[in-house]
Amino acid sequence: MQQAWTLIIAALVGIALGRRDIQDLMAHVRSELDPASGRVSAGSITFPARTDGHFWVRAEANGAQMSFLVDTGASFVTLSHADARRAGLRLDSLSYVLPLVTANGEVRAARVTLDVVRAGPLAVRDVPALVPERDPGVSLLGNSFLSRIGGYQVSQGQLTLHAAR
């Protein structure tokens, strides 16, 4: 009986709010439960800093969902081995010839191009990216994506990515 009342109340709230308001409410609930999914508003998406001060973004690369650590100091989007596979890349066919100097020392990487990287309402096509030979274990959202959107800002513990105009 309690489930029936819950459904009736939910239906009445839905009718009162309207479809768009329900979508906004669900997006807000989703962003609270999963901060990396972001909070979308009018051509931008906002992410709260985690307790360690870093920003994580749940995005898609070649249609595959993955989590990226935002790294404004990284020249390129960089994929972990697991995320590269999810994006449809065959690691055994990549050419690891590009020498990189990272915080963890020197490593070789393969250059790849991602068809599209999408974060909420933002989509960038033909994104240059790297796959390091040694698995970094984390994917980075670097400047090959960030420099091609409308901009970004960090304020009061929030990162906002803006769509290009």
DSSP file (Angstrom, degrees, kcal/mol; ACC not computed):
  #  RESIDUE AA STRUCTURE BP1 BP2  ACC     N-H-->O    O-->H-N    N-H-->O    O-->H-N    TCO  KAPPA ALPHA  PHI   PSI    X-CA   Y-CA   Z-CA
    1    1 A M     >        0   0    0      0, 0.0     4,-1.9     0, 0.0     5,-0.2   0.000 360.0 360.0 360.0 -39.7    0.0    0.0    0.0
    2    2 A Q  H  >  +     0   0    0      1,-0.2     4,-2.2     2,-0.2     5,-0.1   0.875 360.0  54.4 -63.6 -36.7    2.9    2.4    0.8
    3    3 A Q  H  > S+     0   0    0      1,-0.2     4,-2.3     2,-0.2    -1,-0.2   0.882 105.4  53.2 -64.0 -37.8    4.4    1.8   -2.6
    4    4 A A  H  > S+     0   0    0      2,-0.2     4,-2.4     1,-0.2    -1,-0.2   0.924 109.5  47.7 -63.2 -44.6    1.1    2.8   -4.3
    5    5 A W  H  X S+     0   0    0     -4,-1.9     4,-2.8     1,-0.2     5,-0.2   0.887 109.8  53.5 -64.0 -38.2    1.0    6.1   -2.3
    6    6 A T  H  X S+     0   0    0     -4,-2.2     4,-2.5     1,-0.2    -1,-0.2   0.925 110.6  46.5 -61.8 -43.9    4.6    6.8   -3.2
    7    7 A L  H  X S+     0   0    0     -4,-2.3     4,-2.4     2,-0.2    -2,-0.2   0.895 112.6  50.1 -65.2 -40.6    3.8    6.3   -6.9
    8    8 A I  H  X S+     0   0    0     -4,-2.4     4,-2.3     2,-0.2    -2,-0.2   0.928 112.7  46.3 -63.8 -45.2    0.7    8.5   -6.7
    9    9 A I  H  X S+     0   0    0     -4,-2.8     4,-2.6     2,-0.2     5,-0.2   0.916 112.4  50.6 -64.3 -43.1    2.7   11.3   -4.9
   10   10 A A  H  X S+     0   0    0     -4,-2.5     4,-2.4    -5,-0.2    -1,-0.2   0.905 110.5  49.9 -61.0 -41.5    5.5   11.0   -7.5
   11   11 A A  H  X S+     0   0    0     -4,-2.4     4,-2.3     2,-0.2    -2,-0.2   0.910 111.4  48.4 -63.6 -42.7    3.0   11.2  -10.3
   12   12 A L  H  X S+     0   0    0     -4,-2.3     4,-2.5     2,-0.2    -2,-0.2   0.909 111.7  49.0 -65.4 -41.5    1.4   14.3   -8.8
   13   13 A V  H  X S+     0   0    0     -4,-2.6     4,-2.8     1,-0.2     5,-0.3   0.912 110.9  51.9 -62.1 -41.9    4.7   16.0   -8.3
   14   14 A G  H  X S+     0   0    0     -4,-2.4     4,-2.4     1,-0.2    -2,-0.2   0.906 110.8  46.4 -60.8 -43.2    5.6   15.1  -11.9
   15   15 A I  H  < S+     0   0    0     -4,-2.3    -1,-0.2     1,-0.2    -2,-0.2   0.909 114.8  47.8 -65.3 -42.2    2.4   16.7  -13.2
   16   16 A A  H  < S+     0   0    0     -4,-2.5    -2,-0.2     1,-0.2    -1,-0.2   0.895 118.5  38.9 -67.5 -40.1    2.9   19.8  -11.0
   17   17 A L  H  < S-     0   0    0     -4,-2.8     4,-0.4    -5,-0.2    -2,-0.2   0.854 102.6-134.5 -81.1 -35.4    6.6   20.3  -12.0
   18   18 A G     X  -     0   0    0     -4,-2.4     4,-1.8    -5,-0.3     5,-0.2  -0.061  30.4 -76.4  91.1 158.6    6.4   19.4  -15.6
   19   19 A R  H  > S+     0   0    0      1,-0.2     4,-2.3     2,-0.2     5,-0.2   0.898 127.5  51.1 -61.4 -45.4    8.8   17.2  -17.6
   20   20 A R  H  > S+     0   0    0      1,-0.2     4,-2.4     2,-0.2    -1,-0.2   0.898 109.9  50.4 -62.2 -41.4   11.7   19.8  -17.9
   21   21 A D  H  > S+     0   0    0     -4,-0.4     4,-2.6     2,-0.2    -1,-0.2   0.880 109.5  51.2 -64.6 -37.2   11.7   20.4  -14.1
   22   22 A I  H  X S+     0   0    0     -4,-1.8     4,-3.0     2,-0.2    -2,-0.2   0.914 109.4  50.3 -65.5 -41.8   11.8   16.7  -13.4
   23   23 A Q  H  X S+     0   0    0     -4,-2.3     4,-2.4     2,-0.2    -2,-0.2   0.916 112.1  47.7 -61.5 -42.4   14.8   16.3  -15.8
   24   24 A D  H  X S+     0   0    0     -4,-2.4     4,-2.2     2,-0.2    -2,-0.2   0.911 112.5  49.2 -63.2 -42.6   16.5   19.2  -14.0
   25   25 A L  H  X S+     0   0    0     -4,-2.6     4,-2.5     2,-0.2    -2,-0.2   0.920 111.9  48.2 -62.6 -44.5   15.7   17.6  -10.6
   26   26 A M  H  X S+     0   0    0     -4,-3.0     4,-2.8     1,-0.2    -2,-0.2   0.888 110.5  51.7 -64.4 -39.0   17.0   14.2  -11.8
   27   27 A A  H  X S+     0   0    0     -4,-2.4     4,-2.3     2,-0.2    -1,-0.2   0.897 110.7  48.9 -63.6 -39.9   20.2   15.9  -13.1
   28   28 A H  H  X S+     0   0    0     -4,-2.2     4,-1.7     2,-0.2    -2,-0.2   0.927 112.1  47.5 -65.3 -44.6   20.7   17.6   -9.8
   29   29 A V  H  X S+     0   0    0     -4,-2.5     4,-2.4     1,-0.2     5,-0.2   0.926 112.2  50.4 -61.3 -44.5   20.2   14.3   -7.8
   30   30 A R  H  X S+     0   0    0     -4,-2.8     4,-2.8     1,-0.2     7,-0.2   0.899 109.4  50.7 -61.0 -41.3   22.6   12.5  -10.2
   31   31 A S  H  < S+     0   0    0     -4,-2.3    -1,-0.2     1,-0.2     7,-0.2   0.816 110.8  49.5 -68.9 -28.5   25.3   15.2   -9.7
   32   32 A E  H  < S+     0   0    0     -4,-1.7    -2,-0.2    -5,-0.2    -1,-0.2   0.895 116.2  41.3 -73.5 -39.9   24.9   14.9   -5.9
   33   33 A L  H  < S+     0   0    0     -4,-2.4    -2,-0.2     1,-0.3    -3,-0.2   0.840 132.7  23.2 -75.2 -33.5   25.2   11.1   -6.0
   34   34 A D    ><  -     0   0    0     -4,-2.8     3,-2.5    -5,-0.2     4,-0.4  -0.764  67.6-174.9-135.1  85.5   28.0   11.2   -8.6
   35   35 A P  G >  S+     0   0    0      0, 0.0     3,-1.4     0, 0.0    23,-0.1   0.776  81.6  66.4 -55.5 -28.6   29.9   14.5   -8.6
   36   36 A A  G 3  S+     0   0    0      1,-0.3    22,-3.8    21,-0.1    32,-0.1   0.660  88.4  67.8 -69.8 -13.5   32.0   13.5  -11.6
   37   37 A S  G <  S-     0   0    0     -3,-2.5    -1,-0.3    -7,-0.2    -6,-0.1   0.703  99.7-148.0 -77.9 -17.8   28.8   13.5  -13.8
   38   38 A G    <   -     0   0    0     -3,-1.4     2,-0.5    -4,-0.4     9,-0.2   0.128  12.8 -87.7  78.2 167.6   28.7   17.3  -13.3
   39   39 A R  E     -A   46   0A   0      7,-2.2     7,-2.0    -8,-0.1     2,-0.3  -0.971  41.6-147.5-119.6 114.3   25.8   19.7  -13.2
   40   40 A V  E     +A   45   0A   0     -2,-0.5     2,-0.3     5,-0.2     5,-0.2  -0.607  25.3 160.9 -87.4 138.0   24.7   21.0  -16.6
   41   41 A S  E >   -A   44   0A   0      3,-2.4     3,-1.3    -2,-0.3    -2,-0.1  -0.878  61.3 -34.3-156.4 127.5   23.4   24.5  -17.2
   42   42 A A  T 3  S-     0   0    0     -2,-0.3   121,-0.1     1,-0.3     3,-0.1   0.768 125.8 -28.7  31.4  69.1   23.0   26.6  -20.3
   43   43 A G  T 3  S+     0   0    0      1,-0.2   120,-2.8   119,-0.1     2,-0.3   0.658 124.6  80.8  77.3  15.9   26.1   25.6  -22.3
   44   44 A S  E <   -AB  41 162A   0     -3,-1.3    -3,-2.4   118,-0.2     2,-0.4  -0.949  58.1-150.4-144.9 167.2   28.3   24.7  -19.4
   45   45 A I  E     -AB  40 161A   0    116,-2.0   116,-2.8    -2,-0.3     2,-0.4  -0.994  13.5-154.8-142.1 136.1   28.9   21.9  -17.0
   46   46 A T  E     -AB  39 160A   0     -7,-2.0    -7,-2.2    -2,-0.4   114,-0.2  -0.913   6.7-170.2-120.7 138.1   30.2   22.3  -13.4
   47   47 A F  E     - B   0 159A   0    112,-3.0   112,-3.1    -2,-0.4     2,-0.2  -0.981  19.2-130.9-126.2 135.2   32.1   19.8  -11.2
   48   48 A P  E     - B   0 158A   0      0, 0.0     8,-0.5     0, 0.0   110,-0.2  -0.555  31.5-106.4 -80.2 150.8   32.9   20.1   -7.5
   49   49 A A        -     0   0    0    108,-2.5     6,-0.2    -2,-0.2     5,-0.1  -0.480  34.6-121.5 -69.2 145.3   36.5   19.5   -6.3
   50   50 A R    >   -     0   0    0      4,-3.1     3,-2.4    -2,-0.1    -1,-0.1  -0.283  37.1 -91.0 -76.5 174.0   37.0   16.2   -4.5
   51   51 A T  T 3  S+     0   0    0      1,-0.3    -1,-0.1     2,-0.1    -2,-0.1   0.765 129.4  57.0 -61.7 -24.6   38.3   16.3   -0.9
   52   52 A D  T 3  S-     0   0    0      2,-0.1    -1,-0.3     1,-0.0     3,-0.1   0.418 119.9-110.1 -85.8   3.1   41.8   16.0   -2.3
   53   53 A G  S <  S+     0   0    0     -3,-2.4     2,-0.2     1,-0.3    -2,-0.1   0.337  78.4 124.7  88.7  -6.5   41.3   19.2   -4.3
   54   54 A H        -     0   0    0     -5,-0.1    -4,-3.1    17,-0.0     2,-0.5  -0.499  56.4-131.0 -86.7 156.4   41.3   17.5   -7.7
   55   55 A F        -     0   0    0     15,-0.4    15,-2.6    -6,-0.2     2,-0.4  -0.928  18.7-166.0-108.4 128.3   38.5   17.6  -10.3
   56   56 A W  E     -D   69   0B   0     -2,-0.5     2,-0.5    -8,-0.5    13,-0.2  -0.931   2.7-163.6-113.3 137.9   37.2   14.5  -11.9
   57   57 A V  E     -D   68   0B   0     11,-2.8    11,-3.0    -2,-0.4     2,-0.7  -0.981  13.7-146.2-125.2 125.1   35.0   14.5  -15.0
   58   58 A R  E     +D   67   0B   0    -22,-3.8    62,-0.3    -2,-0.5     2,-0.2  -0.825  43.2 149.2 -87.0 119.9   32.8   11.6  -16.2
   59   59 A A  E     -D   66   0B   0      7,-2.7     7,-2.6    -2,-0.7     2,-0.4  -0.793  43.0-109.9-140.6 178.7   33.0   11.9  -20.0
   60   60 A E  E     -DE  65 118B   0     58,-2.8    58,-2.5    -2,-0.2     2,-0.4  -0.949  17.5-169.1-118.7 140.8   32.8    9.8  -23.1
   61   61 A A  E >  S-DE  64 117B   0      3,-2.2     3,-2.0    -2,-0.4    56,-0.2  -0.991  84.6 -14.0-125.8 121.5   35.6    9.1  -25.5
   62   62 A N  T 3  S-     0   0    0     54,-2.8    55,-0.1    -2,-0.4     3,-0.1   0.828 131.2 -54.9  53.7  33.4   34.5    7.5  -28.8
   63   63 A G  T 3  S+     0   0    0     53,-0.4     2,-0.5     1,-0.2    -1,-0.3   0.375 112.3 119.6  86.4  -4.4   31.2    6.8  -27.1
   64   64 A A  E <   -D   61   0B   0     -3,-2.0    -3,-2.2    19,-0.1    -1,-0.2  -0.821  62.6-126.3 -98.8 130.3   32.7    4.9  -24.1
   65   65 A Q  E     +D   60   0B   0     -2,-0.5     2,-0.3    -5,-0.2    -5,-0.2  -0.516  42.4 150.7 -73.8 138.7   32.1    6.3  -20.6
   66   66 A M  E     -D   59   0B   0     -7,-2.6    -7,-2.7    -2,-0.2     2,-0.5  -0.977  42.6-110.8-158.6 164.0   35.2    6.9  -18.5
   67   67 A S  E     -D   58   0B   0     -2,-0.3    72,-0.6    -9,-0.2     2,-0.4  -0.874  29.8-163.8-104.4 134.0   36.4    9.2  -15.7
   68   68 A F  E     -Df  57 139B   0    -11,-3.0   -11,-2.8    -2,-0.5     2,-0.6  -0.927  17.8-137.1-116.6 139.4   39.1   11.7  -16.3
   69   69 A L  E     -Df  56 140B   0     70,-2.9    72,-2.5    -2,-0.4     2,-0.4  -0.851  33.2-122.8 -85.5 125.2   41.3   13.6  -13.9
   70   70 A V  E     + f   0 141B   0    -15,-2.6     2,-0.4    -2,-0.6   -15,-0.4  -0.584  35.0 178.1 -74.1 125.8   41.4   17.2  -15.1
   71   71 A D    >   -     0   0    0     70,-1.9     3,-1.6    -2,-0.4    72,-0.3  -0.846  16.0-178.1-133.8  95.5   45.0   18.2  -15.7
   72   72 A T  T 3  S+     0   0    0     -2,-0.4    -1,-0.1     1,-0.3    70,-0.1   0.633  86.2  59.3 -69.4 -12.3   45.5   21.8  -17.1
   73   73 A G  T 3  S+     0   0    0     -3,-0.1     2,-0.5    69,-0.0    -1,-0.3   0.498  85.2  93.6 -91.4  -5.4   49.2   21.1  -17.2
   74   74 A A    <   -     0   0    0     -3,-1.6    69,-3.0    67,-0.2    70,-0.2  -0.761  64.3-153.6 -90.4 129.7   48.9   18.2  -19.5
   75   75 A S  S    S+     0   0    0     -2,-0.5     2,-0.3    67,-0.2    69,-0.3   0.844  76.1  31.6 -68.4 -33.2   49.2   19.0  -23.2
   76   76 A F  S    S-     0   0    0     67,-0.2     2,-0.3    68,-0.1    67,-0.2  -0.854  87.0-100.9-126.3 155.6   47.1   16.1  -24.3
   77   77 A V  E     -g  129   0B   0     51,-1.0    53,-2.3    -2,-0.3     2,-0.4  -0.615  46.7-158.7 -62.6 134.2   44.2   13.9  -23.3
   78   78 A T  E     -gH 130 140B   0     62,-1.9    62,-2.6    -2,-0.3     2,-0.4  -0.988   2.5-150.4-127.3 130.2   45.9   10.8  -22.0
   79   79 A L        -     0   0    0     51,-2.7    60,-0.1    -2,-0.4    58,-0.1  -0.812  10.5-132.3-105.9 138.3   44.2    7.5  -21.7
   80   80 A S     >  -     0   0    0     -2,-0.4     4,-2.5    55,-0.1     5,-0.2  -0.345  38.0-104.8 -67.9 164.7   44.8    4.6  -19.3
   81   81 A H  H  > S+     0   0    0      2,-0.2     4,-2.2     1,-0.2     5,-0.2   0.909 121.4  50.2 -62.4 -42.2   45.1    1.2  -20.9
   82   82 A A  H  > S+     0   0    0      1,-0.2     4,-2.1     2,-0.2    -1,-0.2   0.918 113.3  45.5 -63.5 -42.8   41.6    0.2  -19.8
   83   83 A D  H  > S+     0   0    0      2,-0.2     4,-2.0     1,-0.2    -1,-0.2   0.873 109.3  55.5 -69.7 -35.9   40.1    3.4  -21.1
   84   84 A A  H  <>S+     0   0    0     -4,-2.5     5,-2.6     2,-0.2    -1,-0.2   0.922 109.5  47.2 -60.6 -43.3   41.9    3.1  -24.4
   85   85 A R  H ><5S+     0   0    0     -4,-2.2     3,-1.8     1,-0.2    -2,-0.2   0.918 109.8  52.8 -63.8 -42.3   40.5   -0.3  -24.9
   86   86 A R  H 3<5S+     0   0    0     -4,-2.1    -1,-0.2     1,-0.3    -2,-0.2   0.845 105.2  56.3 -60.1 -33.1   37.0    1.0  -23.9
   87   87 A A  T 3<5S-     0   0    0     -4,-2.0    -1,-0.3    -5,-0.1    -2,-0.2   0.423 126.4-102.6 -80.7   2.0   37.5    3.7  -26.6
   88   88 A G  T < 5S+     0   0    0     -3,-1.8     2,-0.4     1,-0.3    -3,-0.2   0.624  73.9 141.9  90.9  14.0   38.1    1.0  -29.2
   89   89 A L      < -     0   0    0     -5,-2.6     2,-0.8    -6,-0.2    -1,-0.3  -0.711  47.1-138.6 -91.4 139.6   41.9    1.2  -29.4
   90   90 A R    >   -     0   0    0     -2,-0.4     3,-1.6     1,-0.2     4,-0.4  -0.858  10.3-160.4 -97.0 109.2   43.9   -1.9  -29.8
   91   91 A L  G >  S+     0   0    0     -2,-0.8     3,-1.1     1,-0.3    -1,-0.2   0.826  87.7  59.1 -59.8 -34.2   47.0   -1.5  -27.6
   92   92 A D  G 3  S+     0   0    0      1,-0.2    -1,-0.3    -3,-0.1    -2,-0.0   0.635 104.6  51.0 -73.8 -11.5   49.0   -4.1  -29.4
   93   93 A S  G <  S+     0   0    0     -3,-1.6    -1,-0.2     2,-0.1    -2,-0.2   0.433  88.3 104.7-102.6   0.4   48.7   -2.1  -32.7
   94   94 A L    <   -     0   0    0     -3,-1.1     2,-0.7    -4,-0.4    18,-0.1  -0.490  68.0-132.0 -82.5 152.4   49.9    1.2  -31.3
   95   95 A S        -     0   0    0     16,-0.2     2,-1.7    -2,-0.2    16,-0.5  -0.894  13.6-160.4-106.8 105.7   53.3    2.6  -32.0
   96   96 A Y        +     0   0    0     -2,-0.7    14,-0.3     1,-0.2    12,-0.1  -0.581  48.7 122.5 -87.7  77.9   54.9    3.8  -28.7
   97   97 A V        +     0   0    0     -2,-1.7    -1,-0.2    12,-0.7    13,-0.2   0.558  35.9  98.6-116.9 -12.4   57.5    6.1  -30.2
   98   98 A L  E     -I  109   0B   0     11,-2.4    11,-2.2    -3,-0.3     2,-0.3  -0.695  66.2-140.8 -84.0 115.6   56.8    9.5  -28.6
   99   99 A P  E     -I  108   0B   0      0, 0.0     2,-0.4     0, 0.0     9,-0.2  -0.596  22.9-172.7 -76.8 133.4   59.2   10.2  -25.7
  100  100 A L  E     -I  107   0B   0      7,-3.2     7,-2.3    -2,-0.3     2,-0.6  -0.954  21.1-147.2-124.8 144.8   57.5   12.0  -22.8
  101  101 A V  E     +I  106   0B   0     -2,-0.4     5,-0.2     5,-0.2     2,-0.2  -0.962  32.3 170.9-108.3 117.4   58.8   13.4  -19.6
  102  102 A T  E >   -I  105   0B   0      3,-2.4     3,-1.8    -2,-0.6    -2,-0.0  -0.608  52.6 -94.3-117.1 176.8   56.3   13.0  -16.8
  103  103 A A  T 3  S+     0   0    0      1,-0.3     3,-0.1    -2,-0.2    -1,-0.0   0.755 127.8  51.5 -62.0 -23.4   56.2   13.5  -13.1
  104  104 A N  T 3  S-     0   0    0      1,-0.4    -1,-0.3     3,-0.0     2,-0.2   0.193 123.3 -95.7-100.1  15.7   57.0    9.8  -12.8
  105  105 A G  E <   -I  102   0B   0     -3,-1.8    -3,-2.4     2,-0.0    -1,-0.4  -0.566  66.7 -22.6 105.7-170.2   60.0    9.9  -15.2
  106  106 A E  E     +I  101   0B   0     -5,-0.2     2,-0.3    -2,-0.2    -5,-0.2  -0.537  60.8 163.7 -82.0 144.4   60.4    9.3  -18.9
  107  107 A V  E     -I  100   0B   0     -7,-2.3    -7,-3.2    -2,-0.2     2,-0.3  -0.980  32.7-122.4-151.8 154.1   58.0    7.1  -20.8
  108  108 A R  E     -I   99   0B   0     -2,-0.3    25,-3.4    -9,-0.2    26,-0.4  -0.765  31.0-171.7 -98.6 151.0   57.1    6.5  -24.4
  109  109 A A  E     -IJ  98 132B   0    -11,-2.2   -11,-2.4    -2,-0.3   -12,-0.7  -0.937  21.0-124.4-139.4 160.8   53.6    7.0  -25.7
  110  110 A A  E     - J   0 131B   0     21,-2.4    21,-2.0    -2,-0.3     2,-0.4  -0.883  24.3-130.7-104.5 137.2   51.5    6.4  -28.8
  111  111 A R  E     + J   0 130B   0    -16,-0.5     2,-0.3    -2,-0.4   -16,-0.2  -0.716  35.1 167.6 -83.9 136.0   49.7    9.3  -30.5
  112  112 A V  E     - J   0 129B   0     17,-2.6    17,-2.8    -2,-0.4     2,-0.5  -0.910  29.8-132.5-137.9 167.0   46.1    8.6  -31.3
  113  113 A T  E     - J   0 128B   0     -2,-0.3     2,-0.4    15,-0.2    13,-0.1  -0.992  15.8-146.7-124.7 124.5   43.1   10.6  -32.4
  114  114 A L  E     - J   0 127B   0     13,-2.9    13,-2.3    -2,-0.5    12,-0.2  -0.759  11.4-139.4 -88.8 132.1   39.8   10.2  -30.6
  115  115 A D  E    S-     0   0B   0     -2,-0.4    11,-2.2     1,-0.2     2,-0.3   0.921  81.6  -9.1 -56.6 -46.5   36.7   10.7  -32.8
  116  116 A V  E     - J   0 125B   0      9,-0.3   -54,-2.8    10,-0.1     2,-0.5  -0.978  52.7-159.5-155.5 140.3   34.9   12.7  -30.1
  117  117 A V  E     -EJ  61 124B   0      7,-2.5     7,-2.5    -2,-0.3     2,-0.4  -0.995  22.4-171.4-118.6 126.2   35.3   13.5  -26.5
  118  118 A R  E     +EJ  60 123B   0    -58,-2.5   -58,-2.8    -2,-0.5     2,-0.4  -0.971  17.6 175.9-126.8 128.9   32.0   14.5  -24.8
  119  119 A A  E >   - J   0 122B   0      3,-2.5     3,-2.3    -2,-0.4   -60,-0.1  -0.932  68.6 -58.3-128.9 107.2   31.4   16.0  -21.3
  120  120 A G  T 3  S-     0   0    0     -2,-0.4   -75,-0.1   -62,-0.3   -82,-0.0  -0.387 124.5  -9.0  56.7-125.9   27.8   16.9  -20.8
  121  121 A P  T 3  S+     0   0    0      0, 0.0     2,-0.5     0, 0.0    -1,-0.3   0.503 118.8  93.9 -81.0  -2.3   26.8   19.4  -23.5
  122  122 A L  E <   + J   0 119B   0     -3,-2.3    -3,-2.5    41,-0.1     2,-0.4  -0.775  48.6 174.1 -96.7 130.5   30.4   19.8  -24.7
  123  123 A A  E     - J   0 118B   0     -2,-0.5     2,-0.4    -5,-0.2    -5,-0.2  -0.995   9.4-172.4-136.8 130.7   31.7   17.8  -27.6
  124  124 A V  E     - J   0 117B   0     -7,-2.5    -7,-2.5    -2,-0.4     3,-0.3  -0.988  14.1-148.9-123.5 129.1   35.0   18.1  -29.3
  125  125 A R  E    S+ J   0 116B   0     -2,-0.4    -9,-0.3    -9,-0.2   -10,-0.2  -0.621  71.1  16.4 -96.5 155.1   35.8   16.1  -32.5
  126  126 A D  E    S-     0   0B   0    -11,-2.2   -11,-0.2    -2,-0.2    -1,-0.2   0.940  77.8-173.9  52.2  59.5   39.2   14.7  -33.6
  127  127 A V  E     - J   0 114B   0    -13,-2.3   -13,-2.9    -3,-0.3    -1,-0.2  -0.754  21.8-131.4 -90.2 117.0   40.9   15.1  -30.3
  128  128 A P  E     + J   0 113B   0      0, 0.0   -51,-1.0     0, 0.0     2,-0.3  -0.460  39.8 168.2 -63.4 136.9   44.7   14.4  -30.3
  129  129 A A  E     -gJ  77 112B   0    -17,-2.8   -17,-2.6   -53,-0.2     2,-0.3  -0.921  26.3-133.3-146.4 168.7   45.4   12.0  -27.4
  130  130 A L  E     -gJ  78 111B   0    -53,-2.3   -51,-2.7    -2,-0.3   -19,-0.2  -0.935   3.3-161.0-127.1 150.2   48.2    9.8  -26.0
  131  131 A V  E     - J   0 110B   0    -21,-2.0   -21,-2.4    -2,-0.3   -51,-0.1  -0.942  25.2-139.7-126.5 108.7   48.4    6.3  -24.7
  132  132 A P  E     - J   0 109B   0      0, 0.0   -23,-0.3     0, 0.0   -36,-0.0  -0.335  12.3-129.1 -67.2 148.8   51.5    5.8  -22.6
  133  133 A E  S    S+     0   0    0    -25,-3.4     2,-0.5     2,-0.1   -24,-0.1   0.923 101.7  55.9 -63.6 -43.9   53.4    2.5  -23.0
  134  134 A R  S    S-     0   0    0    -26,-0.4    -1,-0.1     1,-0.0   -27,-0.0  -0.810 105.3-111.4 -88.6 126.6   53.4    2.0  -19.2
  135  135 A D        -     0   0    0     -2,-0.5   -55,-0.1     1,-0.2    -2,-0.1  -0.381  22.6-160.8 -61.9 120.4   49.8    2.2  -17.9
  136  136 A P        -     0   0    0      0, 0.0    -1,-0.2     0, 0.0   -56,-0.1   0.673  27.4-135.6 -75.7 -15.4   49.3    5.4  -15.9
  137  137 A G  S    S+     0   0    0    -58,-0.1     2,-0.3     1,-0.1   -57,-0.1   0.340  78.8  65.2  79.9  -9.5   46.2    3.8  -14.3
  138  138 A V  S    S-     0   0    0    -59,-0.1     2,-0.4   -69,-0.0   -70,-0.1  -0.997  76.5-130.1-145.0 144.6   44.3    7.1  -14.7
  139  139 A S  E     -f   68   0B   0    -72,-0.6   -70,-2.9    -2,-0.3     2,-0.4  -0.766  22.2-145.8 -95.8 142.9   43.1    9.1  -17.7
  140  140 A L  E     -fH  69  78B   0    -62,-2.6   -62,-1.9    -2,-0.4     2,-1.0  -0.889   9.3-145.0-111.8 136.8   43.8   12.8  -18.0
  141  141 A L  E     +f   70   0B   0    -72,-2.5   -70,-1.9    -2,-0.4   -64,-0.2  -0.839  42.0 171.0 -96.6  96.9   41.6   15.5  -19.5
  142  142 A G    >>  -     0   0    0     -2,-1.0     4,-2.3   -72,-0.2     3,-1.7  -0.164  47.5 -74.0-102.2-167.7   44.3   17.7  -20.9
  143  143 A N  H 3> S+     0   0    0    -69,-3.0     4,-2.1   -72,-0.3   -67,-0.2   0.634 114.3  75.4 -70.3 -16.8   44.6   20.7  -23.1
  144  144 A S  H 34 S+     0   0    0    -69,-0.3    -1,-0.3   -70,-0.2   -68,-0.1   0.740 116.5  25.0 -66.9 -17.3   44.0   19.0  -26.4
  145  145 A F  H X4 S+     0   0    0     -3,-1.7     3,-1.8   -18,-0.1     4,-0.3   0.771 122.8  52.2-100.7 -52.3   40.3   19.0  -25.2
  146  146 A L  H >< S+     0   0    0     -4,-2.3     3,-0.9     1,-0.3     5,-0.2   0.811 106.0  54.5 -59.9 -33.8   40.3   22.0  -22.8
  147  147 A S  T 3< S+     0   0    0     -4,-2.1    -1,-0.3     1,-0.2    -3,-0.1   0.591 105.6  55.1 -77.0  -8.4   41.8   24.4  -25.4
  148  148 A R  T <  S+     0   0    0     -3,-1.8    -1,-0.2    -5,-0.2    -2,-0.2   0.366  94.2  76.5-108.9   4.2   39.1   23.6  -27.8
  149  149 A I  S <  S-     0   0    0     -3,-0.9    14,-0.2    -4,-0.3     3,-0.1  -0.455 102.5 -91.1 -98.3-178.1   36.0   24.3  -25.7
  150  150 A G  S    S-     0   0    0     12,-1.8     2,-0.2     1,-0.3    13,-0.2   0.624  82.2 -81.2 -71.0 -11.9   34.8   27.8  -24.9
  151  151 A G  E     -C  162   0A   0     11,-0.8    11,-3.2    -5,-0.2     2,-0.3  -0.742  39.5-119.7 136.6 176.0   37.0   28.0  -21.8
  152  152 A Y  E     -C  161   0A   0      9,-0.2     2,-0.3    -2,-0.2     9,-0.2  -0.980  16.6-166.9-148.5 158.0   37.0   26.9  -18.2
  153  153 A Q  E     -C  160   0A   0      7,-1.9     7,-2.8    -2,-0.3     2,-0.5  -0.996  12.7-147.4-147.4 150.4   37.2   28.5  -14.8
  154  154 A V  E     +C  159   0A   0     -2,-0.3     2,-0.3     5,-0.2     5,-0.2  -0.980  30.8 156.0-117.7 125.4   37.8   27.4  -11.2
  155  155 A S  E >   -C  158   0A   0      3,-2.4     3,-1.3    -2,-0.5    -2,-0.1  -0.966  62.3  -9.2-152.9 131.7   36.0   29.3   -8.5
  156  156 A Q  T 3  S-     0   0    0     -2,-0.3     3,-0.1     1,-0.3    -1,-0.0   0.867 128.8 -48.7  50.1  46.3   35.0   28.4   -5.0
  157  157 A G  T 3  S+     0   0    0      1,-0.2  -108,-2.5  -109,-0.1     2,-0.4   0.691 116.4 111.3  73.2  18.5   35.9   24.8   -5.3
  158  158 A Q  E <   -BC  48 155A   0     -3,-1.3    -3,-2.4  -110,-0.2     2,-0.5  -0.977  53.5-153.0-127.3 138.6   34.1   24.4   -8.6
  159  159 A L  E     -BC  47 154A   0   -112,-3.1  -112,-3.0    -2,-0.4     2,-0.5  -0.954  14.6-167.5-107.1 125.4   35.4   23.7  -12.1
  160  160 A T  E     -BC  46 153A   0     -7,-2.8    -7,-1.9    -2,-0.5     2,-0.5  -0.967   6.2-159.5-117.2 125.1   33.1   25.0  -14.9
  161  161 A L  E     -BC  45 152A   0   -116,-2.8  -116,-2.0    -2,-0.5     2,-0.4  -0.884  14.9-152.4 -99.9 130.3   33.7   24.0  -18.5
  162  162 A H  E     -BC  44 151A   0    -11,-3.2   -12,-1.8    -2,-0.5   -11,-0.8  -0.820  13.3-118.5-108.7 143.2   32.1   26.3  -21.0
  163  163 A A        -     0   0    0   -120,-2.8     2,-0.1    -2,-0.4   -14,-0.1  -0.430  36.2-103.1 -71.7 149.8   30.8   25.5  -24.5
  164  164 A A              0   0    0    -16,-0.2   -14,-0.1     1,-0.1    -1,-0.1  -0.471 360.0 360.0 -68.8 146.0   32.5   27.3  -27.5
  165  165 A R              0   0    0     -2,-0.1    -1,-0.1   -16,-0.1    -2,-0.0   0.435 360.0 360.0 -95.6 360.0   30.3   30.1  -28.9
